Amino acid sequence: MRFRLTDDQRALRDAVREALARRFDGETLRAAVEGVGGISGEGAGRGGGALRLDRGLWRVLGDLGVFALRLPEADGGVGLGLPEAVLVFEEAGRVLLPGPLVATHLAAGAVPGAATGETVVAAVDGRLVEWLAEADVVRGDATGAVPLRSLDPLTPLHRVPADPPGPDLVAVLLTAAEQLGTATRVGELAAQHARAREQFGRPVGAFQAVAHLCAGILVRAETARAAVYAAAVTADPADIAAARLLADEAAVRGARDCLQVHGGMGFTWESEVHLHLKRAWVRTQRAGGVTESEEMLAAALVSETA
């Protein structure tokens, strides 16, 4: 089975990356955290007021087909599949695009306006709901939801008291794709800093300890990439669970090692490194969390050997 990207898939990935670079670049990300620009209000980083979703950006994402990507053409969608969705969500994770992307994508075709970005959809996911206050439609029972102080300044959270049904496998895979985007981005940031930063007259990347950190980030990211892309092709539950576990590890450990490469600079508000770590931590709780994927994979392995 071939997992190599086709020319059309590469074109899609490049087009989405270019569009996001225009609409949500590093400067826009920092402005969002500062509480100005597209996102502003209490709890938004250092700005102080209620976190708001940029509806203009959301409609742009709808125009790009992010939400209607897997919707059949007969229903007004793009008519592509899971592999293409994974590529798009990887790019979203790479730039730390805020908002309930997965929930709105899954609602396309079921909730009017979700496919075009006119309707923002949140979902009860595990015991957490992302962007509940900003959603036009909430899928699942959010009765009794209590706001939480989110670790990630760009992901407002609510906790719900009831245990929801098991996670949607597509949500698990697209979360893994976003984690892969973070793993890739922190690898780029670590390599850039290791080449540019000098100590004792040499780039810090010339020191073995730093070189090993950068190599580890790359290995984990590429291992996760192979697993995520393969799971997008097979759509097998065990493959999806394995991809999620590898992508979570690549994102969290990669961001932590990237912070080690940057030192104290990585914790400053001017840096995006700590933001990747915080978003990666929050994503590990999404779609049933790590434990759900571990149990799913274990059950599949046991059934194969029985």
Number of C-alpha atoms within 10 A of each C-alpha: 6 6 13 11 14 9 9 10 16 14 12 16 21 15 14 21 19 14 15 19 13 10 13 21 16 15 11 17 23 19 20 27 27 21 24 18 14 18 22 24 18 13 22 24 21 17 18 14 13 15 25 21 22 16 17 12 17 23 20 17 22 22 15 17 21 28 28 29 23 22 21 14 12 8 11 13 19 18 14 14 14 19 21 22 24 25 26 26 25 27 24 23 25 22 21 24 18 22 23 21 24 22 22 29 27 22 25 24 18 10 15 13 18 25 30 24 27 18 21 28 28 27 24 26 26 20 19 26 28 25 23 23 18 19 18 12 18 20 16 13 14 22 10 11 18 13 16 12 11 16 15 22 20 27 22 24 21 20 20 20 13 14 12 16 11 11 17 12 17 20 20 25 30 28 27 35 31 30 36 34 29 33 34 26 25 31 26 16 19 28 22 12 16 21 13 11 14 13 10 6 7 12 15 21 23 13 12 10 11 21 16 13 20 24 14 16 26 21 14 22 29 17 15 28 24 14 22 31 24 20 24 24 16 14 17 13 18 20 21 28 27 22 29 30 23 23 33 29 21 32 33 24 20 31 31 21 23 30 21 16 24 20 10 9 14 20 14 11 15 16 15 20 24 21 24 29 25 19 25 29 18 18 22 22 16 21 28 21 20 19 12 18 23 16 13 17 19 15 12 16 12 9 9 8 6 5
